[in-house]
Amino acid sequence: MTEYGRGYGSEPWHPEDPLYGDQGSSRGQEQQPQWDGQQAHRYPQQQADPYAQQHYNSGWDGAQGGQPPYDPYDPYGQQPPADPYSGTNPDYYAAPDAYPPQHQHPQGMQGQQGMQQQQQYQQPQHPQHPEPHYDEGTGAGDDWRAEPEPEHAFFADHGDDDGRDDLDPREEGRGGRERRGKKNKKNKRRSGRACLVVTLLFAGAVGTVGYFGYDFIMSHFGPAPDYEGEGTGEVQVDIPENSTILQMGLALKRAGVVKSADAFSEAAIDSKKDKVLQPGTYSLRKHMSAASAVELMVDPKSRNGLTIREGLRSGDVYKLIDTKLHLKKGTTKGVAKTEAKSLGLPSWAKSASKLKDPLEGFLYPSTYSVGEKAKPAAVLKQMVARANQVYEQHDLEGNAQKLHLESPMQLLTVASLTQAEGKYKHDFDRVARVVYNRLKPDNTETYGLLDFDSTVNYARSQSTLDTGSVDDLRNFNDPYNTYKFKGLPPGPIGNPGEEAIRSAIDPAKGNWYYFVSINPEKTLFAETNEQHERNRRIYVKEQEKAKQ
């Protein structure tokens, strides 16, 4: 007998035994309890239970005989006592609300320890999480684990995490598998979003590189943008002086005529008409192909401008402006006289009483943009501005000093005489030399007289070869009559072009005093009067042949 009234046989535990209610502790007895002198089963030898040497002071002693007391936790014990009211034994497993029968291993409580050890070896190798320990005295559950450190926001799971380890097999019955499924779905969603973002970024980068790459290739190696067809509507385009082909294309693009300046430049160069295009005002159409625009610009009908030819006198220019603007005859001439000082003449072009026209020599030969609603003063001002630009480029003031002339006005006068007397440009350099030779004070051929019919015709506002006899010319009292007055006339007798200006600045070298043009290809120059008379006879014969 032990201290609690049980021996080494089949005695059940006493209810006051500290191990009572352990229901199969691993610290079992060495032998399985026996009933009616027969041993139920034999178990492996276990370590002796220290409580086996104890006994209850008032417990049941198996040596005393009789039935052992009823133990509700002993499946092999006797049946429970009968109900004093009904006289029957209660069936705890038959009631609808009863617990299901407990299935114990046939080897008893100690067999459960072996089964637990076997399950321990069969369990997956995962970190073990201790179960919360509850105090037996109070019954309250106090978690003995330390408070976990706060987790970083990036790693924290803000979903349905309840703090339990889903990998623990003990959590299988408590929703662990379901929670792992939710976490896996959430991780997949996160991975999907990351892949989508990377894909979008990559697609955007590829698209950007492709767009700019295509634009670069087309702009450097592809054909220039161009319209198709002859265009529609009508538009006037002004092409400034000294404009390059590219600048012309830019002006046409701004006006909506062509689609790109490059297309216009390519069309002009390919057609070999880039040298033919001139500044001025053109009547064109919108949205024209570059080739069509070039063809229309070389057509004189498309030029909606006013063209002043080289050597034209100012009086003739006024008439052209009146006709272009549909004005009364003499309107522009009156504006020139009254507004000459406000038209932008240079400081050295001061008007004098002897000048027939203050604007003579400053209405530079070119093509000007003149609309139907333009004013005469605006047109004249445009011409004067162009003349000033050319004269500054050729430095008339500086070259006049080099040639020992009194003023740039005299140099401009020489240029106008060269333009009027020299019928052909290839003769301008020698004609200009004849002018300078006759102006020499030691001139023994003409004695300082120019003897030019062009000056007499200018004074008389005419243009003819029959200026009269020598006596008539000597009696014509006009400052522009170079048969009577020595030196240069008071001012230019026309509006010279750029070739005549260059020849006046840099004349050919020679001792010529006379010249006569036989035909457009031949002009004869002479140093003496005798040579000149011989050349004149040749001229008369050529004129007779031309009449036949």
Disulfide bonds with the S-S distance in Angstrom:
none
